[in-house]
Amino acid sequence: MNFEEQNQRLQEIIKKLEKNDTSIEEGTKLYEEGVKIAKDCYNILNTNKGKITILKQELDELDTSSNDEF
């Protein structure tokens, strides 16, 4: 699943858990699934944050080097 699909599934799990109409076993399984999805989403966000940071640094370096020419 991609980030958007995982986020959607996490929202579904939250809604089910907030209803308080699941058994303790089902609630536990949903909670475990939610924690796994949350970890996966966190990792995806962290990876993309790193990529964006690198791209920004590269852009800043280009901007700095082009200012040296003037």
C-alpha positions as CSV (number, residue, x, y, z in Angstrom):
1,M,0.0,0.0,0.0
2,N,1.2,3.5,-0.7
3,F,1.1,6.3,1.9
4,E,-2.4,7.5,0.9
5,E,-3.9,4.0,1.1
6,Q,-2.2,3.4,4.4
7,N,-3.5,6.7,5.8
8,Q,-7.0,5.8,4.6
9,R,-6.8,2.4,6.3
10,L,-5.6,4.0,9.5
11,Q,-8.6,6.4,9.5
12,E,-10.9,3.4,9.1
13,I,-9.3,1.7,12.0
14,I,-9.6,4.8,14.2
15,K,-13.3,5.1,13.4
16,K,-13.9,1.5,14.2
17,L,-12.1,1.8,17.5
18,E,-13.8,5.0,18.4
19,K,-17.2,3.3,18.0
20,N,-16.4,1.0,20.9
21,D,-18.5,-1.8,19.4
22,T,-15.7,-4.3,18.7
23,S,-14.7,-7.2,20.8
24,I,-11.5,-6.9,22.8
25,E,-9.9,-9.4,20.4
26,E,-10.9,-7.5,17.3
27,G,-10.0,-4.2,19.0
28,T,-6.6,-5.5,19.8
29,K,-6.0,-6.7,16.3
30,L,-7.1,-3.4,14.9
31,Y,-4.9,-1.6,17.3
32,E,-1.9,-3.7,16.3
33,E,-2.6,-3.1,12.6
34,G,-2.9,0.6,13.3
35,V,0.4,0.7,15.1
36,K,2.1,-1.1,12.2
37,I,0.5,1.3,9.6
38,A,1.5,4.3,11.7
39,K,5.1,3.1,11.8
40,D,5.1,2.5,8.1
41,C,3.7,6.0,7.4
42,Y,6.3,7.5,9.7
43,N,9.1,5.8,7.8
44,I,7.7,6.9,4.5
45,L,7.5,10.5,5.8
46,N,11.0,10.4,7.2
47,T,12.4,9.0,3.9
48,N,10.8,11.7,1.9
49,K,11.8,14.4,4.4
50,G,15.4,13.2,3.9
51,K,15.0,13.4,0.1
52,I,13.5,16.9,0.3
53,T,16.3,18.0,2.6
54,I,19.0,16.8,0.1
55,L,17.2,18.4,-2.8
56,K,16.9,21.7,-1.0
57,Q,20.6,21.6,-0.1
58,E,21.4,21.0,-3.8
59,L,19.2,23.9,-4.8
60,D,20.7,26.2,-2.2
61,E,24.2,25.2,-3.5
62,L,23.1,26.1,-7.0
63,D,21.7,29.4,-5.8
64,T,24.9,30.2,-3.9
65,S,27.2,29.3,-6.8
66,S,25.1,31.4,-9.3
67,N,25.4,34.4,-7.0
68,D,29.2,34.0,-7.0
69,E,29.1,34.8,-10.8
70,F,27.7,38.2,-10.3
